[in-house]
Amino acid sequence: MPRYESKAMERIKDLNAGTDIFKSERIEYDLSGMRFLWAGIDSIRQLYICNLRADLLPAIARHYEVSDSDVIDIGGYEWKLTSSGKKSGYKFIFKNLELGFVVLVKSMYKEADQRGPHIKIEATPQIIDHLGPQRLTKRLREIANLFGETIEANGLAVHLAVDMKGLELPEDFERKLVTHSRRSYKAHGIADISNHTISEMAVTYGKNETFMFGSPTSIQMCLYDKTLEALKSDKLAFCEGLWMRTPSIEDVLTTEYRDGSDGNEADQVKRLEFRIHHSIIREFENGSVNGSGKQLSIREPADLIKHLQALWDYCLNAYRLQHSATYLHPIWQKIAEDVRFAFLDGSDGWIYKRSQKKSADGPSRRNVAMWLGNVMKLSARKGLKPDYVVNQLLTSGLDSDLADYFGILLYGNTNELHHLLLEFVTDKMRDHRLEGVAA
């Protein structure tokens, strides 16, 4: 994929002196104090299609009947059990952060005795760092098998992040950030954070600036004070452990991150984070091939390894900080040139492209999109339920056209089509309600 559409400035970097200067014809930026401390995967949400274990729901029912505790034993592990709201799409939440996982179980849109997208597992940053993508894939399958049978990986969402110190944003940061996103908010710091799930935060506002752009169902960019967030979520020790792995440019025997233990002020760390929804990963699967014509497949963490750098580069271009119409901003240039993920890159001829369909045959995407758009608006106005709308669409006789539109190559894979369509319908109808279209 093309990395950037703008020119890069001349860069004068002296490792011995620790200086890093960016120059154009008229201006000079000194980014010598901007240093990278960590880059990697912050969050993974793994989806599975499966049959629920026959004894699972009866065990939950018995627990509620005989116990006042919210702790239940599943598979030899203790889990904090709560009921989930319909917004999550699942009926139950099982949480064991010591183990490193939050498991959402029993799809709201599929009967318990039917095979379907019944399990979503969220992995903590700690367990991701401890296991790495390969071993995490195996561990996720083991956890999923505690709740379901005939497990089939059905995609994942991933958050990629880089932590840095010495970042000073331009005052007109928002104006110079080029993006197609229509959703954004700007908060002044994070005075309080409560984790509803591992990666969703409820924020109130303090002093420093926090930026968020984009929809959580697409690619979302967040830029915030990671030191402050880590303090509030009681994860500073873990984060400092990550940051202290990076040696100083001036002295490789010391760490780049200063924690304040020497009596000086501790470094303030900012995080740039891209949250990639699983539907976006699926679009890359639909449109990307390598030199041999092989289709891209990213269904589990191990599949990500070769493609993390390409996904990161795509996000940096989707949200691009410009100095001017001609030049990329030196902050973005430095991030693009210096941030590398500690895994293999996709150097085996992959051509990355997002696509919502794979087949060139059948009706045009525009016709299907117009049909779906009209159905969504009318259904939202009528107050219909998403699962009812999905059933009507699937029995319309146009299921093969829908499969083509959503990029399902194997016609007849109704589980996958139903799952993709349900997500699409739920998101669109909710947007219509919130924007007043359904009024």
C-alpha positions in Angstrom: 0.0 0.0 0.0 1.3 3.5 -0.6 2.7 4.9 2.6 2.1 8.6 2.3 0.8 11.1 -0.2 3.0 14.1 1.1 6.6 15.0 0.8 9.0 14.2 3.7 11.2 16.9 5.1 15.0 16.7 5.0 16.0 14.9 8.2 19.4 15.5 9.9 19.9 12.9 12.6 23.0 12.5 14.7 22.9 9.4 17.0 26.1 10.4 18.7 24.9 13.8 19.7 21.3 12.6 20.2 19.9 15.3 17.8 17.1 15.0 15.3 16.3 18.0 13.0 13.7 18.2 10.3 14.0 21.0 7.7 12.0 22.4 4.7 12.8 25.4 2.6 11.3 27.8 5.2 11.1 26.1 8.6 13.1 23.8 10.9 11.8 21.4 13.6 13.9 20.1 16.4 12.5 16.7 17.6 15.6 15.6 19.4 13.6 15.3 22.7 10.9 13.1 21.1 11.8 9.5 21.9 9.9 6.2 21.4 9.6 3.9 24.5 7.4 1.1 23.3 5.4 -0.1 20.3 3.2 -3.1 20.1 -0.3 -4.7 20.5 -2.2 -3.2 23.3 -5.5 -5.1 23.0 -7.0 -8.0 21.1 -10.6 -9.1 20.9 -11.0 -12.6 19.5 -14.3 -13.8 18.0 -15.4 -17.4 17.7 -18.2 -19.2 16.1 -19.1 -22.3 18.1 -21.8 -24.4 19.9 -22.1 -23.6 23.5 -21.3 -26.4 25.9 -24.5 -28.2 26.8 -23.8 -27.9 30.6 -22.8 -24.2 30.5 -26.2 -22.4 30.7 -27.6 -24.9 33.3 -24.5 -24.4 35.4 -25.1 -20.6 35.3 -28.8 -21.1 36.2 -27.9 -23.3 39.2 -25.3 -20.8 40.4 -27.9 -18.0 40.4 -30.3 -20.3 42.3 -28.0 -21.5 45.1 -25.3 -18.8 45.5 -25.3 -15.1 46.4 -21.7 -14.9 45.1 -20.9 -13.4 41.7 -17.9 -15.8 41.4 -18.4 -19.0 39.4 -16.1 -21.9 38.6 -15.8 -22.7 34.9 -13.1 -25.2 33.7 -11.3 -25.1 37.0 -10.9 -21.3 37.0 -12.8 -18.7 39.1 -14.6 -16.1 37.1 -16.5 -13.0 38.1 -19.9 -13.5 36.4 -22.2 -10.6 35.4 -25.1 -10.2 33.0 -24.4 -8.0 30.0 -26.6 -5.4 28.3 -27.8 -5.9 24.8 -25.4 -3.3 23.6 -22.5 -5.8 23.9 -24.4 -8.4 21.8 -23.8 -11.1 24.5 -25.7 -12.3 27.5 -23.0 -13.0 30.0 -19.5 -11.6 30.9 -16.9 -13.8 32.6 -14.0 -11.8 34.0 -10.6 -13.1 35.4 -8.0 -10.4 34.9 -5.5 -12.4 36.9 -5.8 -15.0 34.2 -5.8 -12.2 31.6 -9.1 -12.6 29.9 -12.7 -11.3 29.8 -15.0 -13.7 28.0 -18.4 -12.6 26.6 -20.7 -15.6 26.1 -24.0 -16.4 24.4 -24.9 -14.2 21.4 -28.1 -12.1 21.9 -28.9 -12.8 18.3 -28.6 -16.6 18.1 -30.5 -19.3 20.1 -28.4 -21.1 22.7 -28.8 -24.5 21.0 -27.7 -23.2 17.6 -24.2 -22.8 16.3 -23.3 -19.2 16.1 -21.0 -16.3 17.1 -21.4 -17.1 20.8 -17.9 -16.2 22.2 -15.8 -13.0 22.2 -12.6 -13.0 24.3 -10.7 -9.8 25.3 -7.1 -10.3 26.2 -5.3 -7.9 28.7 -2.2 -6.0 27.6 -0.3 -8.0 30.3 -1.2 -11.4 28.9 -0.5 -10.2 25.3 2.9 -9.0 26.3 3.6 -12.2 28.3 2.6 -14.7 25.6 3.1 -13.0 22.3 0.8 -13.6 19.3 1.7 -17.3 18.7 1.2 -18.6 22.2 -1.7 -16.2 22.8 -3.5 -17.9 19.9 -3.2 -21.3 21.5 -4.2 -19.9 24.9 -7.3 -18.1 23.5 -8.5 -21.4 22.0 -8.0 -23.1 25.3 -10.1 -20.5 27.1 -12.8 -20.6 24.3 -13.1 -24.4 24.7 -14.1 -23.9 28.4 -17.3 -22.3 27.2 -17.9 -23.7 23.7 -17.4 -26.7 21.4 -16.4 -27.0 17.7 -14.6 -23.7 18.0 -14.0 -21.7 14.8 -12.0 -18.5 14.8 -14.1 -15.8 13.2 -11.8 -12.8 13.2 -10.4 -10.3 15.6 -10.1 -6.6 16.5 -6.7 -5.2 17.4 -5.3 -2.0 19.0 -1.8 -1.0 17.9 0.0 1.7 20.0 3.2 3.6 20.4 4.3 5.3 23.6 6.6 8.3 23.4 8.1 11.0 25.5 8.8 14.6 24.5 5.8 14.9 22.2 4.7 18.5 21.8 1.7 18.8 19.5 1.2 21.9 17.3 -1.6 24.2 18.6 -3.5 23.7 15.3 -3.2 19.9 15.6 -6.8 19.2 14.9 -6.8 21.4 11.8 -3.7 19.8 10.4 -4.9 16.2 11.0 -6.1 15.0 7.6 -8.8 12.3 7.9 -12.0 11.1 6.4 -13.5 10.5 9.8 -16.6 12.5 10.7 -16.6 11.6 14.4 -14.2 13.3 16.9 -14.0 14.7 20.3 -11.4 16.6 22.3 -11.2 16.2 26.1 -9.0 18.1 28.5 -7.1 15.3 30.2 -8.5 12.2 32.0 -9.5 12.9 35.5 -11.2 9.6 36.0 -11.3 6.3 34.1 -13.5 3.3 34.7 -13.0 0.2 32.6 -16.3 -1.3 31.4 -14.3 -3.8 29.3 -10.6 -3.9 28.8 -10.5 -1.3 26.0 -13.5 0.9 26.6 -13.1 3.8 28.9 -15.6 6.2 30.4 -13.7 9.6 30.7 -14.2 12.8 32.6 -12.1 15.8 31.9 -9.1 17.3 33.6 -6.2 19.5 32.4 -4.2 18.0 29.5 -5.6 17.2 26.1 -7.0 13.9 24.9 -8.0 13.4 21.3 -10.2 10.7 19.8 -11.2 10.5 16.1 -13.3 8.0 14.2 -15.9 5.4 14.9 -15.3 2.4 17.2 -16.7 0.2 14.4 -14.0 1.3 11.9 -10.5 2.6 12.6 -10.3 4.9 15.7 -7.3 7.1 16.5 -6.6 8.1 20.1 -3.9 10.3 21.4 -3.7 10.8 25.1 -1.5 11.1 28.2 -0.6 7.5 29.0 1.1 8.3 32.3 -2.1 9.8 33.6 -4.3 7.0 32.3 -1.9 4.4 33.8 -2.0 6.1 37.2 -5.8 6.1 37.2 -6.2 2.5 36.0 -3.4 1.3 38.4 -1.3 0.0 35.5 1.7 2.3 35.9 4.1 -0.4 37.1 3.3 -2.6 34.1 3.7 0.4 31.7 6.9 1.4 33.2 8.2 -2.1 32.9 7.5 -1.8 29.1 9.1 1.6 28.8 12.3 0.6 30.7 13.1 -2.0 28.1 14.2 0.7 25.7 17.9 1.8 26.1 18.8 5.4 26.1 20.2 6.9 22.9 23.0 8.6 24.8 23.9 5.5 27.0 22.7 2.0 26.1 23.4 0.9 29.7 20.6 3.1 31.0 16.9 3.2 30.1 15.4 6.0 27.9 12.5 6.3 30.3 13.2 8.2 33.6 10.8 7.1 36.4 11.8 9.9 38.8 13.7 7.5 41.2 16.8 9.6 40.9 15.0 12.6 42.4 14.4 14.3 39.0 10.9 14.7 37.5 9.6 11.5 35.8 9.0 11.5 32.1 5.5 12.2 30.8 4.5 9.6 28.3 1.9 10.1 25.5 0.3 7.3 23.6 -0.8 7.2 19.9 -3.2 4.3 19.5 -5.1 3.0 16.5 -8.1 0.7 17.3 -8.9 -1.5 14.3 -12.3 -3.1 14.3 -12.6 -6.7 13.1 -14.8 -5.6 10.1 -11.8 -3.6 8.9 -9.5 -6.6 9.2 -12.2 -8.5 7.2 -12.1 -5.9 4.5 -8.3 -6.3 4.2 -8.8 -10.0 3.9 -11.3 -9.4 1.1 -9.0 -7.1 -0.9 -5.4 -8.2 -0.2 -3.4 -10.7 -2.1 0.3 -11.6 -2.4 2.5 -12.1 -5.4 1.2 -15.7 -5.8 -2.4 -14.6 -5.7 -3.0 -16.0 -2.2 -5.8 -14.3 -0.3 -5.0 -12.7 3.0 -6.3 -14.4 6.1 -6.2 -12.8 9.6 -8.5 -14.7 11.9 -6.3 -15.1 15.0 -3.3 -13.3 16.7 -0.7 -15.5 15.1 -2.0 -14.4 11.6 -1.3 -10.8 12.5 2.5 -11.2 12.9 3.5 -10.6 9.3 1.0 -7.8 8.7 1.3 -5.5 11.8 3.6 -3.0 10.2 1.4 -2.7 7.1 -1.7 -2.2 9.3 0.2 0.5 11.3 1.4 2.3 8.1 -2.2 2.2 6.8 -3.5 3.8 9.9 -0.8 6.5 9.9 -1.9 7.4 6.4 -5.7 7.2 7.2 -5.0 9.8 10.0 -2.2 11.9 8.6 -0.7 15.0 10.4 0.3 17.5 7.8 2.7 20.5 8.2 1.3 22.0 5.0 -0.4 20.9 1.8 3.0 19.9 0.6 4.8 18.4 3.6 4.0 15.7 6.1 4.4 17.0 9.6 7.8 16.0 11.1 6.1 14.3 14.1 4.3 11.9 11.7 7.4 11.5 9.6 9.4 10.5 12.6 6.8 8.0 13.7 6.5 6.6 10.2 10.3 6.2 9.8 11.3 5.0 13.3 8.4 3.0 14.8 8.8 -0.7 14.0 6.9 -3.6 15.5 9.0 -6.4 16.9 7.7 -9.0 14.6 8.2 -10.1 11.0 6.9 -7.7 8.4 4.8 -8.6 5.4 7.8 -8.6 3.0 6.6 -11.5 0.9 4.9 -9.5 -1.8 1.6 -8.6 -0.2 -0.5 -5.9 -1.8 -2.8 -4.5 0.8 -6.2 -3.2 -0.1 -9.6 -2.9 1.7 -12.6 -4.3 -0.1 -16.1 -5.1 1.0 -16.5 -7.7 -1.7 -14.3 -10.2 -3.5 -16.4 -11.2 -6.5 -16.5 -9.0 -9.6 -19.7 -10.7 -10.7 -23.3 -10.0 -9.6 -25.1 -6.7 -9.0 -23.2 -3.5 -8.5 -22.2 -2.6 -5.0 -24.0 0.7 -5.3 -27.3 -1.0 -6.0 -27.0 -3.3 -3.0 -25.8 -0.4 -0.8 -28.8 1.8 -1.8 -31.2 -1.1 -1.1 -29.6 -1.7 2.3 -29.5 2.0 3.1 -33.2 2.4 2.4 -34.1 -0.7 4.5 -32.1 0.6 7.4 -33.8 4.0 7.5 -37.3 2.5 7.1 -36.6 -0.2 9.7 -35.2 2.4 12.2 -38.3 4.6 11.7 -40.6 1.6 12.4 -38.6 0.7 15.5 -37.9 -2.8 14.3 -35.4 -5.0 16.0 -32.1 -5.8 14.3 -32.5 -9.6 14.4 -36.0 -9.3 12.8 -34.6 -7.1 10.0 -31.7 -9.5 9.4 -34.1 -12.4 9.1 -36.2 -10.5 6.6 -33.1 -9.7 4.6 -31.9 -13.3 4.6 -35.3 -14.6 3.4 -35.7 -11.9 0.7 -34.2 -14.2 -2.0 -31.2 -11.9 -2.3 -28.9 -13.7 0.1 -26.4 -14.5 -2.6 -26.2 -10.8 -3.5 -25.7 -9.9 0.2 -22.9 -12.6 0.4 -21.2 -10.9 -2.6 -21.6 -7.5 -1.0 -20.1 -8.5 2.3 -17.3 -10.5 0.7 -18.3 -14.0 1.5 -16.7 -16.1 -1.2 -18.3 -19.4 -0.3 -22.0 -19.0 -0.9 -24.0 -20.9 1.6 -21.8 -20.0 4.6 -24.9 -18.7 6.4 -23.3 -18.4 9.8 -20.7 -15.9 8.7 -23.2 -14.0 6.5 -25.7 -13.8 9.3 -23.0 -12.5 11.7 -21.7 -9.8 9.4 -25.2 -8.7 8.4 -26.3 -8.5 12.0 -23.4 -6.3 13.0 -24.0 -4.1 10.0 -27.7 -3.7 10.7 -27.3 -3.1 14.4 -24.7 -0.4 13.8 -26.6 1.4 11.0 -30.0 1.4 12.8 -28.4 2.7 16.0 -26.7 5.5 14.0 -30.0 6.4 12.4 -31.7 6.6 15.8 -28.9 8.7 17.4 -28.8 11.1 14.4 -32.6 11.6 14.4 -33.2 9.9 11.1 -35.6 7.5 12.7 -37.7 10.2 14.3 
